[in-house]
Amino acid sequence: MIGGGPAGLRAAEVAATAGLQVTLYDGKPSVGRKFLVAGKGGLNLTHGEAFERFVGRYSGPGQPAEIWQSLIADFDPAALRAWAAELGVETFQATSGRVYPRALKAAPLLRRWIERLRGLGVRFEMNHRWTSLVPGTPYQLGFANGAFATADAVIFALGGGSWSKTGSDGGWTGVFEKLGIAHHPLAPANCGWEHAWPPAVLANAEGQPLKNIHVSAGGHTAIGELMLTRYGLEGGAIYQLGAALRAMPEPAIAIDFKPTFTHAQLVAKMQSVRRDFLVAARDRWKLSPPAHAILSRQVWADADSLAREVKHCLIPLARPRPIDEAISSAGGICWSETDASLMLKKLPGVFVAGEMIDWEAPTGGYLMQGCFATATRAAGSAIEWLGVTGAG
């Protein structure tokens, strides 16, 4: 097992529970570092929405049809919550549908998880940064500290390229290239985007949320919130549109500040106004301070044009924030390199899980669920493969 994040830990657990001898290698001094970072926001484990909507949250180029229906069905949100309960961690579903540990902390769950893994006989080899793989029977693994190991089957769960301080720095891509395994370049996902705000807008709106808005890009619409920052925009609404924005030659979003009102309804509320249209709109349309600040970038001569801007405020974007700031990453090993078991077609007995594979999903519990589901599939497949090959 290579990688000590959520996917690696879950794969080790499944394999060890089946009676396999499991050694987990990680380049850092301890495991679960990304798990702990995710826990700073309350550790959003999964989401309680309907299955069909849930599985539709996952995307990726060349993704096999209905792959996520299959993966999530094998280990669904109910199974993840039951798993947490087995570790003595109660979960609850918030009004948003997001599922959290009752204590809103990651450390207690991680400690109990590691205790379980040790009890199952999992060996932990820390400060072992993986650097090479020599195909054969068994596989030979090399590490940066000069250590070597052999394994009858290998599961890689090395993460994407975000939060490199936790160990997921994407350094594995070069080694896999040498092995002939194709991947798409890692790119920031679930991240902010840059826009040069005028100083006056920042002075009045920096750090304030835009709520109850619809945001569109590339034919897709997201419902959520945005936060104005010194460099541009952050928030769930723009996170959901990451893939669409990356595909646009000139990325931009259109904000509907008042999605519950039509253009005509907004104009009707301003019938008696003859001047200072934006001042009047702030009260009559109940514009939030950050929306008012954005609309203040120009002078409005009539209610009609202001209403059109409120319904479709176009904001060009320069670029996403650096990948190391992103919550997750897109890109990774191409789906065409794996079979349905998540085994690499060119390397029988080698499996991949988690963010290493080219998929992405919005925040809200989908990322963690995706890591658990792919790890469960990869480990289950490794168990089956070892049984078929007769390896130890």
C-alpha positions in Angstrom: 0.0 0.0 0.0 1.6 3.3 -1.1 0.0 6.4 0.4 -1.4 7.1 3.8 -4.3 9.4 3.0 -8.0 8.5 3.3 -7.9 6.2 0.2 -4.7 4.5 1.3 -6.0 3.9 4.8 -9.3 2.5 3.6 -7.7 0.2 1.1 -5.3 -1.1 3.8 -8.3 -1.7 6.1 -10.2 -3.7 3.5 -7.2 -5.8 2.5 -6.2 -6.5 6.1 -9.7 -7.4 7.1 -9.6 -10.1 4.4 -6.5 -11.5 6.1 -3.8 -10.2 3.7 -0.5 -9.1 5.0 -0.4 -5.3 4.5 2.4 -2.8 4.7 1.5 0.8 4.2 4.2 3.2 3.1 4.1 7.0 3.2 6.6 9.7 2.5 5.7 11.7 5.6 6.3 11.0 9.3 2.7 10.2 9.9 -0.5 9.1 8.0 -3.8 10.9 7.6 -2.3 14.4 7.2 -4.8 15.4 4.4 -7.6 13.8 6.5 -6.7 16.2 9.4 -6.5 19.2 7.1 -10.0 18.4 5.7 -11.2 18.1 9.3 -10.4 21.8 10.0 -13.6 22.6 8.3 -15.6 20.0 10.3 -14.7 16.9 8.3 -17.4 16.6 5.7 -17.5 12.8 5.3 -20.3 12.4 2.7 -23.7 13.8 1.6 -27.3 12.7 2.2 -28.8 13.5 -1.2 -30.5 11.0 -3.5 -28.3 8.4 -5.1 -28.8 9.4 -8.7 -28.1 13.0 -8.0 -25.1 12.0 -5.8 -23.4 9.9 -8.5 -23.9 12.7 -11.0 -21.5 14.9 -9.1 -18.5 13.0 -10.4 -16.9 13.9 -13.7 -13.7 13.2 -15.7 -12.6 12.9 -19.3 -13.0 9.4 -20.7 -14.9 8.3 -17.6 -16.6 5.0 -18.2 -20.4 5.1 -18.3 -22.0 4.5 -15.0 -18.6 3.8 -13.3 -19.6 5.9 -10.3 -23.0 4.3 -10.0 -21.1 1.0 -9.6 -18.4 2.4 -7.3 -20.7 4.3 -4.9 -23.1 1.3 -4.8 -20.3 -0.8 -3.5 -19.6 1.6 -0.7 -22.4 4.3 -0.4 -22.9 7.1 2.1 -24.9 4.8 4.4 -21.9 2.4 4.5 -19.5 5.2 5.2 -21.7 6.4 8.1 -21.9 2.8 9.4 -18.1 2.5 9.2 -17.7 5.6 11.3 -20.2 4.3 13.8 -18.2 1.1 14.1 -15.2 3.3 15.2 -17.4 4.9 17.8 -17.9 8.1 15.9 -21.5 9.3 15.6 -22.4 11.3 12.5 -25.2 13.7 11.7 -26.7 15.2 8.5 -26.9 19.0 8.5 -29.7 20.9 6.8 -27.4 21.3 3.8 -27.3 17.5 3.4 -23.7 17.4 4.4 -22.7 14.6 6.8 -20.2 15.3 9.6 -18.9 13.6 12.8 -21.0 14.8 15.8 -17.8 16.2 17.3 -16.9 18.0 14.1 -13.3 16.8 14.4 -11.1 14.5 12.4 -8.4 13.6 15.0 -10.6 11.3 17.2 -11.8 9.3 14.2 -8.2 9.1 12.7 -6.8 7.8 16.0 -9.4 5.1 16.3 -8.9 4.2 12.6 -5.2 3.7 13.0 -5.8 1.6 16.2 -8.0 -0.6 14.2 -5.5 -1.0 11.4 -2.7 -1.9 13.8 -5.1 -4.4 15.4 -5.6 -5.9 12.0 -1.8 -6.3 11.6 -1.1 -3.5 9.2 2.5 -2.4 9.3 3.3 1.3 8.9 6.5 2.4 7.2 6.8 6.1 7.5 9.3 8.4 5.8 9.3 6.1 2.8 8.7 8.2 -0.3 8.1 5.9 -3.2 10.3 6.4 -6.2 10.3 3.3 -8.4 8.4 0.1 -9.4 10.0 -2.9 -11.2 7.4 -5.1 -12.7 7.7 -8.8 -12.0 6.6 -11.5 -9.7 6.7 -10.1 -7.1 6.9 -6.4 -7.8 9.9 -4.5 -6.5 9.3 -1.1 -4.8 12.0 1.5 -4.3 12.0 4.4 -1.9 13.9 7.7 -1.6 15.6 6.7 1.6 17.3 3.7 -0.1 14.9 1.1 1.1 13.4 -1.6 -1.1 10.4 -3.9 -0.7 8.6 -6.6 -2.6 4.8 -7.1 -3.0 2.5 -9.6 -4.7 0.0 -6.8 -5.3 0.3 -3.0 -4.9 -2.3 -0.4 -4.4 -1.3 3.2 -5.1 -3.2 6.0 -3.3 -0.8 8.9 -3.6 -3.4 11.7 -4.0 -3.5 14.5 -6.5 -1.6 17.8 -6.4 -3.3 19.9 -3.8 -2.1 20.6 -0.3 1.4 19.4 -1.0 2.5 19.9 2.6 0.4 16.8 3.4 2.4 14.7 0.9 0.1 14.8 -2.2 2.4 16.8 -4.4 1.9 14.9 -7.6 5.5 13.7 -7.7 4.3 10.3 -8.7 3.4 11.4 -12.2 6.9 11.2 -13.5 7.4 7.7 -12.2 4.2 6.5 -13.8 5.2 8.1 -17.1 8.3 6.0 -17.2 6.1 3.0 -16.6 4.1 3.9 -19.7 1.0 4.9 -17.7 -0.8 7.9 -19.3 -2.2 10.7 -17.2 -3.7 14.1 -17.7 -1.8 17.0 -16.1 -2.9 17.8 -12.6 -4.9 21.0 -12.3 -6.5 22.9 -9.5 -10.1 22.0 -8.7 -12.4 23.4 -6.0 -10.4 26.6 -5.9 -10.8 30.3 -6.2 -10.4 32.2 -9.5 -8.6 35.5 -10.0 -10.2 38.8 -11.0 -8.8 42.2 -10.7 -11.3 44.1 -8.6 -11.2 47.9 -8.5 -10.0 49.3 -5.2 -13.4 50.7 -4.4 -15.1 47.3 -4.7 -12.5 45.7 -2.4 -12.9 48.5 0.1 -16.6 47.9 0.4 -16.9 44.1 -0.2 -13.7 42.2 0.5 -14.5 39.1 2.7 -18.2 39.5 2.4 -20.4 36.7 1.0 -22.7 36.8 -2.0 -25.6 34.6 -1.0 -28.7 33.2 -2.7 -27.2 33.6 -6.2 -27.1 31.6 -9.4 -23.7 31.5 -11.1 -23.3 30.3 -14.7 -20.4 29.3 -17.0 -20.0 27.3 -20.1 -23.7 26.3 -20.2 -23.6 25.1 -16.5 -25.3 26.8 -13.6 -24.4 26.5 -9.9 -26.4 27.6 -6.9 -24.5 28.6 -3.9 -22.3 31.4 -2.4 -19.3 33.4 -3.5 -16.8 35.3 -1.4 -15.0 38.4 -2.8 -11.3 38.2 -2.0 -8.3 40.4 -2.8 -7.4 38.2 -5.7 -10.9 37.4 -7.0 -13.6 35.0 -6.0 -13.9 31.9 -3.7 -16.8 29.7 -2.8 -18.9 26.7 -3.5 -20.6 28.2 -6.5 -17.4 28.8 -8.4 -15.9 25.4 -7.2 -18.8 23.6 -8.9 -18.0 25.3 -12.2 -14.3 24.6 -12.2 -14.3 22.0 -15.1 -16.5 24.3 -17.2 -14.2 27.3 -16.6 -11.0 25.4 -17.4 -12.6 24.4 -20.7 -13.3 28.0 -21.7 -10.8 29.9 -23.9 -11.7 33.1 -22.0 -13.1 32.0 -18.6 -15.9 34.1 -17.1 -18.9 33.7 -14.9 -22.3 35.3 -15.1 -24.0 36.1 -11.7 -27.7 36.3 -11.2 -28.0 38.3 -8.0 -31.8 38.0 -7.9 -32.7 34.5 -9.2 -36.2 34.6 -7.7 -37.2 37.7 -9.7 -37.5 38.1 -13.5 -36.0 41.1 -15.3 -39.6 42.6 -15.7 -40.4 42.2 -12.0 -37.2 44.0 -11.0 -38.0 46.9 -13.4 -41.6 47.1 -12.1 -40.2 47.7 -8.6 -38.4 50.8 -9.9 -41.3 52.4 -11.8 -41.2 55.7 -9.8 -37.4 56.1 -9.8 -36.0 58.7 -12.1 -32.4 59.0 -10.9 -29.9 57.4 -8.5 -31.0 54.0 -9.8 -28.5 51.9 -7.9 -29.2 53.7 -4.6 -32.9 52.9 -5.0 -32.2 49.4 -6.1 -30.3 48.7 -3.0 -33.4 49.1 -1.0 -36.1 48.0 -3.5 -34.3 44.9 -4.7 -32.6 44.3 -1.3 -29.2 44.1 -2.8 -26.5 42.8 -0.5 -23.5 45.1 0.2 -21.1 43.1 -2.0 -23.6 42.9 -4.9 -24.1 46.7 -4.6 -20.3 47.2 -4.6 -19.9 45.1 -7.8 -22.7 47.0 -9.5 -21.1 50.3 -8.5 -18.4 49.8 -11.0 -20.4 52.0 -13.4 -23.1 54.6 -13.4 -26.6 53.4 -14.4 -28.8 55.6 -16.6 -32.0 53.6 -16.2 -33.6 50.7 -14.3 -33.8 48.5 -17.4 -30.1 48.3 -17.9 -29.4 47.9 -14.2 -31.9 45.1 -14.0 -30.3 43.3 -16.9 -26.9 43.6 -15.2 -28.4 42.2 -11.9 -29.7 39.2 -13.8 -26.5 38.6 -15.8 -23.4 40.3 -14.3 -20.5 39.0 -16.4 -17.2 38.8 -14.6 -14.1 37.7 -16.6 -11.6 35.5 -14.8 -7.9 35.5 -15.4 -6.9 32.0 -14.0 -7.5 29.6 -11.2 -5.5 29.9 -8.0 -2.3 27.8 -7.7 -2.9 24.1 -7.3 -1.3 24.0 -3.9 -4.1 26.3 -2.6 -6.9 24.1 -4.1 -9.1 21.9 -2.0 -8.6 19.1 -4.6 -7.2 18.6 -8.1 -8.4 17.4 -11.5 -6.3 15.3 -13.8 -4.5 12.1 -13.0 -4.3 8.6 -14.4 -6.5 8.2 -17.4 -9.5 6.0 -17.1 -8.4 4.2 -20.2 -5.4 2.8 -18.3 -7.6 1.0 -15.8 -10.2 -1.7 -15.9 -13.4 -1.8 -13.9 -11.5 -3.3 -10.9 -9.2 -0.2 -10.9 -6.3 -2.4 -11.9 -3.8 -0.9 -14.4 -4.1 -2.9 -17.6 -0.4 -2.7 -18.3 0.6 -3.7 -14.8 -1.5 -6.7 -13.6 -1.7 -6.7 -9.8 -1.2 -2.9 -9.5 -4.3 -0.9 -8.5 -5.0 2.8 -8.1 -7.4 4.6 -5.8 -8.4 8.1 -4.8 -7.4 11.4 -6.4 -4.7 9.7 -8.5 -7.4 8.8 -11.0 -8.7 11.5 -13.3 -12.0 12.4 -11.6 -13.2 15.4 -9.8 -16.3 16.3 -7.7 -17.4 19.4 -5.8 -17.0 19.9 -2.1 -19.8 18.7 0.1 -18.7 15.2 1.1 -18.3 13.9 -2.5 -14.5 14.0 -2.4 -14.2 11.9 0.7 -16.8 9.5 -0.5 -15.1 9.1 -3.8 -11.8 8.3 -2.1 -13.4 5.7 0.2 -15.4 4.1 -2.7 -12.4 3.8 -5.1 -10.2 2.5 -2.3 -12.9 -0.1 -1.4 -13.0 -1.2 -5.0 -9.3 -1.3 -5.5 -8.7 -3.3 -2.3 -11.5 -5.7 -3.0 -10.1 -6.3 -6.5 -6.6 -6.9 -5.2 -8.0 -9.5 -2.8 -9.8 -11.2 -5.7 -6.7 -11.0 -7.9 -4.4 -12.5 -5.3 -6.9 -15.3 -4.8 -7.0 -16.0 -8.5 -3.2 -15.9 -9.0 -2.5 -17.9 -5.9 -0.1 -15.3 -4.5 0.4 -14.8 -0.8 
